[in-house]
Amino acid sequence: MRVVLAARNVGKLDGLAKETKAALHGCDASDPKQVEALFAAIDAPELVVYNPSYRVRGPFLELEREEVKKTLLVTAYGGFLVAQAAVKRMLERGRGSLFFTGASASVKGYAESAPFAMAKFALRGLAQSLARELGPKNIHVAHFVIDGGIGKANDPRAASRGADGMLDPDAIAQTYMDVYRQHRSAWSFEVDLRPWLEKF
């Protein structure tokens, strides 16, 4: 695969771009013009993964309205914009895969985390609707619930949770690829990923 990575701050992706030989593009997913420019600059994609999110936390009555709006714009509205740009091109080719990265908040709202739950629930609803509309048109839409912390080097949480207390990024990536390679007679819509040792 030829890989394209897009982010508001592409500098954060330098290491990953070198490792994967990916092309880097600056793009704010909540800006329609930037999303259109991104897709105009790349070939019709076979697989698009929507991963961006923004989060604000706090007691409900203390939440800043603009921060809540930004959470919804980046996490949910951005998913809509990227999906629309991708699907337009996938329909022209007659195939494609569109994957959305969810979180624990996609299926359960936590105290003092209402904006993130609102946004992730919305993204999941978008994915469900698109899966039903686009599956018969040979476009595989899937939603991944990442229900736990993702292990990173030097993460202070890892020591307290133990070797199996966080999700391995390579194992997550493998699951995405397994879903991508599924035969269309048995497509998955939702995959729930969680660490082996967890607190429910």
Wavefront OBJ file of the C-alpha trace (Angstrom):
o trace
v 0.000 0.000 0.000
v 0.973 3.598 -0.542
v 0.188 5.385 2.701
v -0.972 8.977 3.139
v -1.068 10.533 6.612
v -2.946 13.738 7.310
v -3.053 15.856 10.453
v -3.378 19.439 11.614
v 0.211 19.248 12.855
v 2.162 17.013 10.482
v 5.358 17.472 12.502
v 4.024 14.945 14.999
v 3.966 12.337 12.245
v 7.559 12.625 11.039
v 8.723 9.407 12.706
v 5.739 7.417 11.514
v 6.094 8.816 7.994
v 9.721 7.689 7.820
v 8.837 4.245 9.139
v 5.998 3.729 6.639
v 7.340 5.821 3.740
v 4.074 7.743 3.914
v 3.257 11.040 2.248
v 2.318 13.776 4.719
v -0.468 16.312 4.206
v -1.596 19.086 6.503
v -5.350 19.030 7.007
v -7.842 20.186 9.601
v -10.577 17.547 9.284
v -13.233 19.997 10.480
v -12.534 22.415 7.599
v -14.430 21.460 4.394
v -11.994 23.260 2.084
v -8.958 21.554 3.605
v -10.621 18.131 3.387
v -11.490 18.655 -0.280
v -7.941 19.839 -0.997
v -6.540 16.730 0.684
v -8.613 14.336 -1.401
v -7.939 16.302 -4.578
v -4.211 15.834 -3.938
v -4.288 12.043 -3.621
v -5.440 9.211 -5.856
v -8.822 7.618 -5.201
v -8.245 5.786 -1.917
v -8.850 2.086 -1.344
v -9.009 2.504 2.440
v -9.662 5.593 4.550
v -9.320 5.500 8.337
v -10.836 8.397 10.291
v -9.013 8.760 13.591
v -9.096 12.463 14.643
v -10.772 13.462 17.870
v -10.746 16.303 20.346
v -11.741 16.077 23.989
v -12.727 18.460 26.716
v -13.590 17.261 30.222
v -15.063 18.750 33.341
v -18.224 19.192 35.396
v -21.128 19.756 33.036
v -22.013 23.270 34.183
v -18.372 24.374 33.905
v -17.841 23.261 30.314
v -16.865 26.029 27.895
v -19.275 26.122 24.979
v -16.617 26.766 22.340
v -14.594 23.787 23.563
v -17.679 21.575 23.366
v -18.331 22.857 19.845
v -14.742 22.089 18.849
v -15.103 18.548 20.229
v -18.146 17.977 18.031
v -16.575 19.594 14.971
v -13.333 17.607 15.044
v -14.641 14.258 16.263
v -17.997 13.997 14.466
v -18.400 16.674 11.780
v -14.876 16.014 10.534
v -15.810 12.346 10.134
v -18.762 13.395 7.997
v -16.592 15.637 5.797
v -13.900 13.009 5.282
v -16.491 10.307 4.613
v -18.252 12.444 2.019
v -15.006 13.218 0.172
v -13.855 9.589 0.313
v -17.166 7.999 -0.648
v -17.553 10.238 -3.695
v -14.305 8.811 -5.039
v -14.969 5.236 -3.919
v -18.324 5.158 -5.700
v -16.599 6.191 -8.929
v -14.278 3.160 -8.583
v -17.012 0.834 -7.431
v -15.228 -0.212 -4.232
v -13.508 0.981 -1.069
v -13.281 0.688 2.701
v -14.063 3.433 5.211
v -13.105 2.808 8.837
v -13.889 4.981 11.854
v -11.952 4.831 15.115
v -14.213 4.970 18.121
v -13.486 4.793 21.831
v -15.020 3.605 25.084
v -17.081 6.796 24.841
v -18.704 5.498 21.637
v -20.851 3.157 23.697
v -20.801 4.547 27.256
v -20.781 8.088 28.543
v -18.531 8.781 31.511
v -19.043 11.375 34.237
v -17.516 14.742 33.337
v -16.953 13.616 29.757
v -20.269 14.517 28.097
v -18.804 16.317 25.029
v -16.583 13.385 24.044
v -19.467 10.931 24.465
v -21.724 13.180 22.372
v -19.147 13.306 19.590
v -18.194 9.632 19.627
v -21.840 8.529 19.743
v -22.444 10.748 16.700
v -19.490 9.249 14.830
v -20.776 5.749 15.555
v -24.235 6.721 14.287
v -22.697 8.099 11.096
v -20.799 4.838 10.586
v -23.935 2.729 11.120
v -25.937 4.747 8.619
v -23.171 4.652 6.032
v -22.649 0.907 6.446
v -26.303 0.265 5.612
v -26.350 2.688 2.695
v -22.990 1.878 1.164
v -22.518 -1.843 1.825
v -24.729 -2.790 -1.139
v -22.558 -0.478 -3.270
v -19.396 -2.452 -2.409
v -18.053 0.013 0.151
v -17.130 -1.574 3.463
v -17.826 0.733 6.414
v -16.635 -0.381 9.850
v -16.416 1.141 13.319
v -13.747 0.142 15.845
v -14.372 0.624 19.561
v -10.952 1.056 21.169
v -12.072 0.334 24.717
v -8.928 0.953 26.750
v -5.593 2.706 26.895
v -3.176 2.258 24.013
v 0.321 1.319 25.102
v 3.099 3.792 24.330
v 6.741 3.881 25.281
v 7.296 5.488 28.681
v 3.561 5.715 29.439
v 3.272 5.988 33.244
v -0.031 4.091 33.185
v 1.599 0.994 31.704
v 3.593 0.188 34.849
v 0.514 0.239 37.058
v -1.585 -1.800 34.614
v 0.994 -4.481 33.846
v 2.101 -6.095 30.604
v -1.447 -6.959 29.459
v -3.278 -3.949 30.840
v -3.119 -1.801 27.691
v -3.768 -2.387 24.012
v -0.760 -3.084 21.795
v -0.775 -0.629 18.828
v 0.516 -3.308 16.446
v -2.300 -5.658 17.475
v -4.841 -2.881 16.839
v -3.344 -2.273 13.395
v -3.467 -5.995 12.630
v -7.181 -6.060 13.449
v -7.835 -3.147 11.085
v -6.011 -5.011 8.322
v -7.894 -8.237 9.051
v -11.208 -6.392 8.716
v -9.988 -4.692 5.540
v -9.212 -8.101 4.011
v -12.599 -9.634 4.847
v -14.646 -11.191 2.065
v -17.733 -9.086 1.435
v -20.013 -12.051 2.163
v -18.998 -11.707 5.826
v -18.131 -8.077 6.470
v -17.866 -6.889 10.064
v -19.420 -3.574 10.972
v -18.248 -3.144 14.552
v -15.168 -4.542 16.245
v -14.633 -4.074 19.966
v -10.988 -4.076 21.105
v -9.971 -4.118 24.757
v -6.931 -5.162 26.775
v -6.737 -8.725 28.076
v -6.670 -7.472 31.677
v -9.177 -4.712 32.281
v -11.618 -3.312 34.787
v -15.172 -3.413 33.422
l 1 2 3 4 5 6 7 8 9 10 11 12 13 14 15 16 17 18 19 20 21 22 23 24 25 26 27 28 29 30 31 32 33 34 35 36 37 38 39 40 41 42 43 44 45 46 47 48 49 50 51 52 53 54 55 56 57 58 59 60 61 62 63 64 65 66 67 68 69 70 71 72 73 74 75 76 77 78 79 80 81 82 83 84 85 86 87 88 89 90 91 92 93 94 95 96 97 98 99 100 101 102 103 104 105 106 107 108 109 110 111 112 113 114 115 116 117 118 119 120 121 122 123 124 125 126 127 128 129 130 131 132 133 134 135 136 137 138 139 140 141 142 143 144 145 146 147 148 149 150 151 152 153 154 155 156 157 158 159 160 161 162 163 164 165 166 167 168 169 170 171 172 173 174 175 176 177 178 179 180 181 182 183 184 185 186 187 188 189 190 191 192 193 194 195 196 197 198 199 200
